[in-house]
Amino acid sequence: MTARADKPHLSREHMLELLRQMIRIRRFEDKCAELYTQEKIRGFLHLYDGEEAVAVGVIPVLEKRDRIVATYREHGHALVRGVPMKTVMAEMYGKQEGCSRGRGGSMHLFDAATNFYGGNAIVGGGLPLAVGLGLADHMQGHNLVIACFFGEGAVAEGEFHESLNLAALWGLPVLFVCENNFYAMGTALAISESETDIHRKAESYGVVSEAVDGMDVVAVEAAARRAVQAVRENRKPYFLECRTYRLRAHSMFDPQLYRDKAEVEARRKNEPIVRFQGWLQANQMIHPEDLSRIEAEIDAEIAEAVAFAETGTWEPVEQLTRFTYAESDASAIGKMP
């Protein structure tokens, strides 16, 4: 690691890649919302609109061998991590060509090849998993970083405090990334937490922490570089509070009666893509043809992913007991004690 490891590489190519990744997430999820209204995607669907700078700023800083644990709002994390878009879309459709064989759907994306450990539907449920992965690394000496993403709603759960305590107590290499969008489902942070500076909760456990503007992808990347370097070198946990904002509803079933539409519209004027694209244009780092090319490439990738999912296959009913019991052969189920 160099002395400037906390500084993003502000080359034009790198800046365009940051923008591309955020637009890629946004357009993929816009398509998912459209497919949801057509009932091609069923179940629950939680979109990342407005929070893209967090995943794009943090995940590329990690090494391929590092591990990631995410929440049920994890499509962006999976895409940035390198989970193929077509297998993500197939999973959304419930097809067995999906990254979780169609068994997980939107909230349970998993991909061992990229060390992406989900996708967890339980609020705060990924925190103890990340601590377990960190403990395994600590015992085996693999020198990994375990990145755990979660929303501010998770800090009200017992496992948040238990996980922070154990990570600090045992000196585990976990990077805790709180995606604070200020609304835990439909409850504003200010009326659910007496201490609204979330990173201070980590400080109470002796964990080094900082808060960063989660709507600024460059600021997030700089903070992520500091954090990852600290975890890898010190083998101790680190806490990042990324202050962001969810522009869409909590889920597709959420009427959003807990906040004014004017608030959302005001926030949308400063959302990560608009903000970063405007900065690039002001500094003459992007040209109209760059944006056209990026959007065309992403649209083609999405079309290919949808076609892949549409032609995918449903898992046969006879195989539904696979991976459920120690003996996965359905014929052996009746022989089990």
N, C-alpha and C positions, 0 to 999 in steps of 0.2 A: 504494500500500500504506500502511496506517496503522501507527502505532507499536505497536498492539496486534494486529498481524497474526498473531502466534503464538498468540493466545488463541481457543479455540473459542467460537462464539456459543451460550451455554448457555440458549437459549430452549426452552420446552417443545416447540415444533414441531420444532426442530432435534434435540432429544434423541429424540423419537419417530421421526424419520426415520432416525437412526443405528440405533435398535433394529429398525425395519422392515427396513432393508437387511440386517442380520445374520440376522434370522429368514428373510428371503427366500432368502438363500443356503443356509441350513441346510435349509429345507424343500424347496427345489429339488433339492439333492443327496440328501436322504433319498429323494425320489421316484426319482432316477436310480439309487440303489442298489437300490431295489425293482425297477425296470425291468431292471436288469442281471441280477438273479436270474431274471427271466422271459426272458432272452436277447433282449430288445428292443434293448438296448444291448450291443454286442460290443466286443472288443478290450480295451484297458487302461482302467481307471477309477481316478483318484486324487482322493480327496475332501478337502475343505478344513475339515472338522469341527473346530472349536476355534481356527481361525486367522482367523475372519471379521473380527475387529477390525482387522486390518492393512489389508486391501483397503478396508474401509468407512472407516477413519480417514484413509487416504492419498489415494485416488483422487478423491473429491469436491473436495479442495483444489486439484487441478490444473484448468487451463483446458481447454476443449474442443479447442483447437488443439494442446495438448501431446500427446506420444506415449507410449504404454505398451508395454513388452515384458515378457512374463510367462513362467511355467514351464508344465509339463504339468499342474499343479494350479491351473488358471486359470479355472475356471467362475465363481467368485466375482468375480474381477477383471473378467471380461467383463460380468457382470450389473450390477455397480456402475458400470461405465463407460458403460452405456447400450446395449450390444448387446441387441437384442430377445430376450427369453427364448424365444420360439417358434423363432427361427432357431438359437439355441444348442441347443435340444432336438432340432430337426431334424438338426443336425450330429451330435449324439450318436447318432442313429438311422442316420446315414449317408445321409440323403436329400439330394437336390440342392437343396432349398429351404433347406438349412443355410447358416450364415454362411461356410463354406468349400466350399460345393457338395457336402457329404457326403464330401469327399476327405480331410479331416483328422481327423474324429472328435473324441473327448474331449480329446486332447492338442494339437490344432492349430487352436484357434479363432482366427479372424482376421476383422477388420471394418475396412475402410478408412474407412468413413463416420465412425466414432468414433475414428479413429487408434489402433486396438487392433492391435498388430503381433504378436499371438500370445503364447501357445501355442507352446512349443518343447519337443520331446521329449528333447533332449540335455541332460544336466545341465550347467549353466553356458553352454549354447549361446546364450542370449539376451544375455549380457554383451557380446560383441563386436558384436552387432547394435545394441545400444543405443549403444555407442561410435561406431559408424558413423553412426547417426542424429544423434548429437551433433556429429560432425565435419561432417556436411552442414549442420546448423544453424549451426555456427560459421563455415563458409565463406560461407553465404548470408545470415547476419545476420537470421534470423527471430525471434530471442529466444524460443525455445521451451524447455520443460523436458522432458527425456526421462527417464521413470521406468522403472527396470528392477528387477523383482522376481525374487528367486532364493532358494533354500534354502541353509542353512549347508553342505550337502554340496558345493555349488559352489565353496567356498573351497579345496577340495583339488585343483581343476582348474587347469591352467595358464592358461586364458583368464581366470580371475578376476584373477590377478596381472597379466597382460598388459593387461587392460582397465582396471584401476585405475591402472596405471602410465601408460598413454597418456592417459587422461582427465585425470590430474593434470598430465602433461607438456605437453599441448596446451591445457589450460584448457577442457574441454568441459562443457556444461550437462547433466550426467547426475546424476540422483538415484538412487543405488544403495540399494535396500531389501532387506535380508537378512531373510527370514522364518525365523528360527532356531527350529526346533521340536525341536532337540536329538537328533534321530534321522535321520541321512542314510540313508534307506531302513531298514536294520536295524542301523546302527552308531551307538552312542552317541557323542556329540561328545567326551566326555572320553577315549575310547580311540582317537580318530582324529586329534585336533588337540592339539598341545602348548600352544598358546595358545587358550583357549576363549572369551576375550572377543573376539568376531569383529571388532568395530568397531576394535580396536587394530591389526588387520592393515591397515585402510584408513589409519590414522594413519601407518603406516610409509611410505606413499607420499605423505604430505603432504596427504591428503584430510581435510577437517573431518568428524568423525564423532561419533555419540552412540548410546547404547543406551537403549531405551525398553521399558516393560512392554507387550508385544504382546497381552496379554489385557485391557487397559484401552483401550477405543476412544477415550475422551476424551484420554488421554495420548498415544495414537498420533496423533490429529488435531492436537494442540498441537505435537508434534514435527514433523509433516508441514508445518504452516504455517511453522515456523521454517526448515525445510529448503528448501521450495519458494521462499520469499522470498529466501533466501541464493543459491540457484542462479540465480534470475531476475535478481537485482541484480548479483551478482558474476561471473556467467558462468563458474563453476567447479564442479567436482563436489562432492557432499555424500553422506555415507554414514549410513544409518539401520540399526541392528540392532534388529529388533523381536523380543523374546524371547517366543515363543508356545509352543504345544504341539499336536501332532497327536493328536486323540482317536481317530480311526479308524486302521485299518491303512494302511500305505504305499500299497497298492493292494488291489483286491478279491481278489488271489491271495496276500496276505501273511498267514501264520499268526501273526505277532507273537510269535515265540518268544524275542525279544530283550528283552522287558520284562514285568514282572508286571502282571497284571490289576488288582491292588490299586492300583498306581501310577496307572493310567489312571483308575480310579474316583475316586481322591483328587483328581486334576486336574480331573475333570469337575465337581466341586463348585464350582470357581472358574473355569469356562470363561466366555468373553466375554458370552454372552447371559444366562446365569444371574446373573453378576456385575452387569452393567449394569442388567438388569431389576430386580434387588433394590435397587440404588441408587436407581433412579427411584421405586420403590414407597416406599422409606424416606423419600424427600424429597417424596412426594405429587405427583409429576410425571406419573404414569400411573395410569389407572383401569381396572378390569376390562373396561369396554366398549371402551376403546382397544385393548387386546390382542385382544379378540374380533374387532373390526373389521379390525385389521391381518392377523390370521391368515386371516380369511374372504377378504379381498382377495387375499392371496398364494395361497391354495388355488385360487381361481377362475382366477388367472393361470396357475398350473401346469397345471390341467386344460385350459385353452385351448391351452397349449404342447404338451401331450401329444397332444391331438386334431389339432393342426396337423402334428406329426411323424408320427402314425399315417396321416394321409391324404396325406402327402408322396409323392413319386415317386422311384424309383431312376434314376440316371443311365444312359442307354442305353449298352450295351457299345460301340457304334460311336463314342461320344464319349470313350472313355477315353484317347485320345492327345491330346485337347485340353489346352493349357497345358503340354504336355510338350516340344514342339519349337517352334522359332521360327515355323514355319508350322503353325498349329493345325488346318488343314483336313486331315482324315485322308487325303483323296485325294491330297494333295501329298507325303505322307510318302515314298512310293516314288521321288519325283523328287529328294529331297535327296541331296547327294553323300555 
